[in-house]
Each structure stands twice: as structure tokens, then as C-alpha cells.
């Protein structure tokens, strides 16, 4: 086995990835110019764990809890009720409903997201998020969020960059929530982070950019290809996702003459810390089951020899 993708088992999936990279970076008929080697990656559930709740939701729960203490009347409405009572099942169900195409509870969450940052400067928000990443622990794994990135996917990012690819994050998560961590965690600069966003306004008096009172866009589902074109101006040749919301991005990438789309399947029941689940990915898995879809499924259980960075370090030192 070559000294790349060391946390990937020697499976057909690993061979598919390496064969693709070798073809598009070689001298043959499938060669792709460096400037066209664009790769896009979803974040939650693709580059790091999203269970028992997405990382941004953990951050928001802390902010919503503080807001409910300041204004107890908020506890009578969702999502503040869930936070005030300590029963976060409503939040998890709302996320699952979104991936199933039902956004009836999403409006309440979006309203609370807007309220959490209203009139805050982008710099103050970035500092608050950076503090969260420094101090917060994953609620189940009890390690900092830098320790719950998927080591095989970090290796894939590095492998692609070493072969002339430009990698972007394309997530349904908040763009500005991701930016404070993407360089340290993934080696991806903030200008290559594409995500959802609250509307911004320029405040002349303070000479600052601040969050407004409206939601700009949710970067999920069919919006992902639109945002990719808007921000990059090129169709990717490689994409990786894990949920129903990533299907349009994977299909859009497969529109390239030479392409590879990857779907991370959380199927590991061996107790390595990654919760196995299909909920929210049923349509994506069904689409990938059709050989004509061009989607390659990455099995966490079968294709990854380790999941998190500490396991990779332990194996290297063994």
C-alpha cells in the first residue's frame, strides 16, 4: 500500500479514489488541467461527526440557553423550550424532518438563529465561535471538536491538494461558523468555505459589518450547485457528501466529463465512536444503489481502518 490514504483500508473504494486521481492528473486522455481540478466537500457527517447533533447546534444551544435565562418568556416557544427543559429531542427531530423534506419546524430554528446574532459584528461572532472550538467538548465522545474530524477524509483532502486539486467546503451549516476552524482542522482557508448565511449589513457609525434581521440563504439541496457556481464559477470534478441534501451536489459533479462522487455511509457498528445511522440519508443511499448514478459509497465500517485522529496516531506509534 502506498504512503497515502493510510487510514483507508485496501478496498475497491480506495482503489477507485486513487485510480481517479491518477487518471485526471496524468498525461492520458482523462487528464484535467490544474485549474479545473475542483473538489467540494460537505462538512457535517462528511468531514466530521454530526451526531448526536451538528456542532453548530451545540453552539446555538449554549446561546439559546443564555438568552432564555435573560428573558424567561422565551422558554414558552421552540427551540428555546427544548433548551430550557434539557429535552433536545425536538431539535433532533426537526433536523431529521428537514432531511426528509419537511421544513415545518425549520422556520422556528432559523428565527432563533437570526436572533442569536442580530446586530453582532462578524469579528465578535468569529471570536465567540473560536472560543467555542477551543473549550467545548463533544457531548458524547468528550473530546474537543478537533478530535472528532474523520481522519480518512482529512487524508483525502491532503492527497487531493498534493495532486493539484483546490478543495472547498460546501455545507448547509453557517459559513461564518465554519470559517474559524477550517484552516486548522482541514487546511482550507476561509475564502474556500461555502455555507448558509444570515444577511449582513454595513454599519457606517462603527465601520463594521454586522448580522442583520433576515436569513440570506440555506446552502442545502438544490441550492448547493447554485452556490458552487456562484462562488467558484466551475463545475467540480470530485464531490463528497453524506445526506439527502447532498444529492444535487453529487449529481452536479457527475455532470463533468471526468468525475467522482463519494457518499459517506455511517454504518460502523463496531464501537469506534461514529454513530451508525441511515436517517436523513435514505434517498442518497437509494440513489447510490443504482450503478448508473455514478455515486461511490464510502463505508465507514469497511473502508476506514481508523475513524478519528487519535486512533490514527495510536496505530502509527504501535
C-alpha positions as CSV (number, residue, x, y, z in Angstrom):
1,X,0.0,0.0,0.0
2,X,1.4,3.4,-0.9
3,X,2.1,6.0,1.7
4,X,-1.1,8.0,1.1
5,X,-4.7,7.5,2.5
6,X,-3.1,5.4,5.3
7,X,-6.4,5.3,7.3
8,X,-8.2,3.8,4.3
9,X,-8.4,0.0,4.0
10,X,-7.2,-1.5,0.8
11,X,-10.7,-1.8,-0.7
12,X,-12.3,-1.2,-4.0
13,X,-13.3,2.3,-2.7
14,X,-9.8,3.3,-2.0
15,X,-8.7,2.0,-5.4
16,X,-11.5,3.9,-7.1
17,X,-10.3,7.2,-5.5
18,X,-6.7,6.6,-6.3
19,X,-7.4,5.5,-9.9
20,X,-9.5,8.6,-10.5
21,X,-6.8,10.9,-9.2
22,X,-4.1,9.2,-11.2
23,X,-6.2,9.4,-14.4
24,X,-7.1,13.1,-14.1
25,X,-3.6,14.2,-13.1
26,X,-1.7,12.0,-15.6
27,X,-0.8,12.5,-19.2
28,X,-3.5,10.4,-20.7
29,X,-6.9,11.3,-22.3
30,X,-8.6,11.8,-19.0
31,X,-6.1,14.5,-17.8
32,X,-7.7,17.6,-16.3
33,X,-5.9,20.9,-16.1
34,X,-4.9,22.0,-12.6
35,X,-7.3,25.0,-12.7
36,X,-10.2,22.6,-13.3
37,X,-9.4,20.2,-10.5
38,X,-12.1,21.4,-8.2
39,X,-13.3,19.2,-5.3
40,X,-16.2,20.1,-3.0
41,X,-17.0,18.6,0.4
42,X,-20.0,18.7,2.7
43,X,-19.0,19.3,6.3
44,X,-21.3,17.8,8.9
45,X,-21.3,14.0,8.7
46,X,-18.7,14.1,5.8
47,X,-15.6,15.7,7.3
48,X,-16.5,15.3,11.0
49,X,-19.2,13.7,13.2
50,X,-22.7,15.2,13.3
51,X,-24.2,13.0,16.0
52,X,-25.9,13.4,18.4
53,X,-26.3,16.9,16.9
54,X,-24.4,19.0,14.4
55,X,-21.6,21.0,16.0
56,X,-23.2,24.4,15.2
57,X,-26.4,23.2,17.0
58,X,-24.3,22.6,20.1
59,X,-23.0,26.2,20.0
60,X,-26.5,27.5,19.4
61,X,-27.9,25.6,22.3
62,X,-25.5,27.4,24.6
63,X,-26.5,30.8,23.1
64,X,-30.2,30.0,23.3
65,X,-29.9,28.8,26.9
66,X,-28.2,32.1,27.8
67,X,-31.0,34.1,26.0
68,X,-33.7,32.1,27.8
69,X,-32.1,32.9,31.2
70,X,-32.1,36.6,30.3
71,X,-35.6,36.5,29.0
72,X,-37.6,33.6,30.7
73,X,-40.6,34.3,28.4
74,X,-38.6,32.7,25.5
75,X,-38.9,29.3,27.2
76,X,-42.5,29.1,26.0
77,X,-41.5,28.8,22.4
78,X,-39.3,26.4,20.4
79,X,-36.4,26.0,20.1
80,X,-35.9,27.7,23.5
81,X,-38.3,25.2,25.2
82,X,-36.1,22.3,24.2
83,X,-33.0,24.0,25.6
84,X,-34.7,25.3,28.8
85,X,-36.1,21.8,29.6
86,X,-33.0,19.9,28.6
87,X,-35.0,17.8,26.2
88,X,-33.3,18.3,22.9
89,X,-35.2,15.6,21.1
90,X,-37.4,18.3,19.3
91,X,-34.2,19.8,17.8
92,X,-33.0,16.4,16.6
93,X,-36.5,15.6,15.1
94,X,-36.5,19.0,13.3
95,X,-33.2,18.2,11.7
96,X,-34.4,14.7,10.6
97,X,-37.6,16.3,9.2
98,X,-35.6,18.7,7.2
99,X,-33.5,15.9,5.6
100,X,-36.8,14.1,4.8
101,X,-38.1,17.2,3.0
102,X,-40.3,18.6,5.8
103,X,-39.2,22.1,6.9
104,X,-42.2,22.9,9.1
105,X,-40.0,23.2,12.2
106,X,-37.1,24.8,10.4
107,X,-38.7,28.3,10.5
108,X,-38.6,28.4,14.3
109,X,-34.9,27.4,14.3
110,X,-34.0,29.9,11.6
111,X,-35.7,32.7,13.6
112,X,-33.7,31.7,16.7
113,X,-30.5,31.6,14.7
114,X,-31.1,35.1,13.4
115,X,-31.9,36.4,16.9
116,X,-28.7,34.8,18.3
117,X,-26.5,37.1,16.1
118,X,-28.7,40.1,15.4
119,X,-26.5,43.3,15.3
120,X,-23.4,41.4,16.3
121,X,-20.2,42.3,14.3
122,X,-18.7,39.5,12.2
123,X,-15.5,39.8,14.2
124,X,-17.2,39.4,17.6
125,X,-19.1,36.4,16.3
126,X,-15.8,34.8,14.9
127,X,-14.2,35.4,18.3
128,X,-17.1,33.7,20.1
129,X,-17.0,30.7,17.8
130,X,-13.2,30.4,18.2
131,X,-13.7,30.3,22.0
132,X,-16.3,27.5,21.5
133,X,-13.9,25.5,19.4
134,X,-11.2,25.9,22.0
135,X,-13.3,25.0,25.0
136,X,-16.3,22.9,24.0
137,X,-16.3,19.1,24.2
138,X,-18.3,16.7,22.0
139,X,-21.3,15.8,24.2
140,X,-20.8,12.0,23.8
141,X,-17.1,11.5,22.9
142,X,-16.0,14.1,25.4
143,X,-13.1,15.4,23.3
144,X,-12.6,18.7,21.6
145,X,-14.1,19.1,18.2
146,X,-10.7,19.0,16.6
147,X,-10.7,15.3,17.7
148,X,-13.9,14.3,16.0
149,X,-12.8,15.1,12.4
150,X,-12.7,12.0,10.2
151,X,-9.0,11.1,9.8
152,X,-9.5,9.3,6.4
153,X,-11.3,12.4,5.0
154,X,-8.5,14.7,6.2
155,X,-6.1,12.5,4.5
156,X,-8.2,12.6,1.3
157,X,-8.2,16.4,1.4
158,X,-4.4,16.4,1.7
159,X,-4.0,13.8,-1.0
160,X,-6.1,15.9,-3.4
161,X,-4.3,19.2,-2.6
162,X,-0.9,17.4,-3.2
163,X,-2.2,16.5,-6.7
164,X,-3.2,20.0,-7.7
165,X,-6.8,20.0,-6.6
166,X,-8.4,23.0,-5.0
167,X,-10.8,21.9,-2.3
168,X,-13.9,23.7,-1.0
169,X,-16.3,23.2,1.9
170,X,-19.9,23.3,0.7
171,X,-22.2,22.9,3.7
172,X,-25.7,23.5,4.9
173,X,-24.0,24.8,8.0
174,X,-23.3,28.5,8.7
175,X,-20.4,29.8,6.6
176,X,-19.1,32.0,9.4
177,X,-19.4,29.3,12.0
178,X,-17.1,27.1,9.9
179,X,-14.5,29.7,8.9
180,X,-12.7,30.0,12.3
181,X,-11.8,26.3,12.2
182,X,-11.3,25.2,8.6
183,X,-7.6,26.2,8.3
184,X,-6.6,24.4,11.5
185,X,-8.8,21.4,11.1
186,X,-8.8,20.9,7.3
187,X,-6.1,23.1,5.8
188,X,-8.8,25.0,3.9
189,X,-8.8,28.9,4.0
190,X,-12.0,30.8,4.8
191,X,-12.4,32.1,1.3
192,X,-13.0,28.5,0.2
193,X,-15.9,27.9,2.6
194,X,-19.4,28.0,1.1
195,X,-22.3,27.7,3.5
196,X,-25.6,29.1,4.7
197,X,-25.7,32.7,5.8
198,X,-27.6,35.3,7.8
199,X,-28.0,38.6,6.0
200,X,-25.2,41.1,6.6
201,X,-25.3,44.9,6.8
202,X,-22.6,47.6,6.9
203,X,-22.8,49.9,9.9
204,X,-21.3,53.2,8.9
205,X,-21.2,54.5,12.5
206,X,-19.0,51.7,13.8
207,X,-17.4,51.0,10.4
208,X,-18.2,47.3,10.8
209,X,-20.1,44.5,9.1
210,X,-22.9,43.2,11.3
211,X,-25.5,40.5,11.2
212,X,-29.0,41.7,10.2
213,X,-32.5,40.5,10.8
214,X,-33.1,38.2,7.9
215,X,-31.8,34.9,6.6
216,X,-29.9,35.1,3.4
217,X,-29.9,31.5,2.1
218,X,-29.8,27.9,3.2
219,X,-27.0,26.2,1.4
220,X,-28.6,22.8,1.1
221,X,-30.2,20.6,-1.6
222,X,-30.6,22.2,-5.0
223,X,-29.0,25.4,-3.6
224,X,-25.6,23.8,-3.3
225,X,-24.9,23.6,-7.1
226,X,-26.1,27.2,-7.4
227,X,-23.8,28.4,-4.7
228,X,-20.9,26.3,-6.1
229,X,-21.3,28.0,-9.5
230,X,-21.8,31.5,-7.9
231,X,-18.7,31.2,-5.8
232,X,-16.4,29.1,-7.9
233,X,-17.5,29.5,-11.5
234,X,-16.6,25.9,-12.3
235,X,-18.3,22.6,-12.1
236,X,-16.4,20.3,-9.6
237,X,-14.9,17.0,-10.7
238,X,-15.0,15.5,-7.3
239,X,-17.6,15.8,-4.5
240,X,-18.2,14.1,-1.2
241,X,-21.3,14.2,0.9
242,X,-23.3,12.0,3.3
243,X,-27.0,13.0,3.3
244,X,-30.1,13.6,1.1
245,X,-29.2,17.3,1.0
246,X,-26.0,16.4,-0.9
247,X,-27.7,14.6,-3.8
248,X,-27.9,17.7,-6.1
249,X,-24.2,18.5,-5.4
250,X,-23.1,14.9,-6.2
251,X,-25.2,14.8,-9.4
252,X,-24.0,18.2,-10.5
253,X,-20.4,17.0,-10.1
254,X,-21.2,13.9,-12.1
255,X,-22.1,16.2,-15.0
256,X,-18.4,16.7,-15.5
257,X,-16.8,14.7,-18.3
258,X,-14.5,13.1,-15.7
259,X,-15.8,13.0,-12.2
260,X,-16.0,11.1,-8.9
261,X,-18.8,11.5,-6.3
262,X,-18.5,9.9,-2.9
263,X,-21.2,9.2,-0.3
264,X,-20.1,8.6,3.2
265,X,-22.3,5.8,4.8
266,X,-22.3,5.8,8.6
267,X,-22.6,2.0,9.0
268,X,-20.0,1.3,11.6
269,X,-21.5,-0.8,14.5
270,X,-18.1,-1.8,15.9
271,X,-17.9,0.8,18.7
272,X,-15.2,3.1,17.2
273,X,-17.2,6.2,18.2
274,X,-19.0,7.0,14.9
275,X,-22.8,6.5,15.4
276,X,-24.3,4.3,12.7
277,X,-27.3,5.8,11.1
278,X,-29.2,6.0,7.8
279,X,-31.8,8.5,8.8
280,X,-31.5,11.6,6.6
281,X,-29.6,9.7,4.0
282,X,-32.2,7.2,2.8
283,X,-32.7,8.9,-0.6
284,X,-29.0,9.3,-1.1
285,X,-28.3,5.7,-0.3
286,X,-31.1,4.6,-2.6
287,X,-29.7,6.8,-5.4
288,X,-26.2,5.4,-4.9
289,X,-27.6,1.8,-5.1
290,X,-28.2,2.4,-8.8
291,X,-24.9,1.7,-10.7
292,X,-25.8,4.4,-13.2
293,X,-25.8,7.1,-10.6
294,X,-22.0,7.3,-10.6
295,X,-22.0,7.6,-6.8
296,X,-19.4,5.6,-4.9
297,X,-20.4,4.7,-1.3
298,X,-17.7,5.0,1.3
299,X,-18.4,2.6,4.1
300,X,-17.1,3.8,7.5
301,X,-17.1,0.2,8.7
302,X,-15.4,-1.4,5.7
303,X,-13.3,1.3,4.1
304,X,-11.8,3.1,7.1
305,X,-9.2,1.4,9.2
306,X,-9.5,4.2,11.8
307,X,-12.1,6.9,12.3
308,X,-10.6,9.7,14.4
309,X,-7.1,11.3,14.6
310,X,-6.2,9.8,18.0
311,X,-6.7,6.3,16.6
312,X,-4.5,7.1,13.6
313,X,-1.8,8.4,15.9
314,X,-2.0,5.3,18.2
315,X,-1.8,3.0,15.1
316,X,1.2,4.9,13.8
317,X,3.0,4.5,17.1
318,X,2.2,0.9,17.5
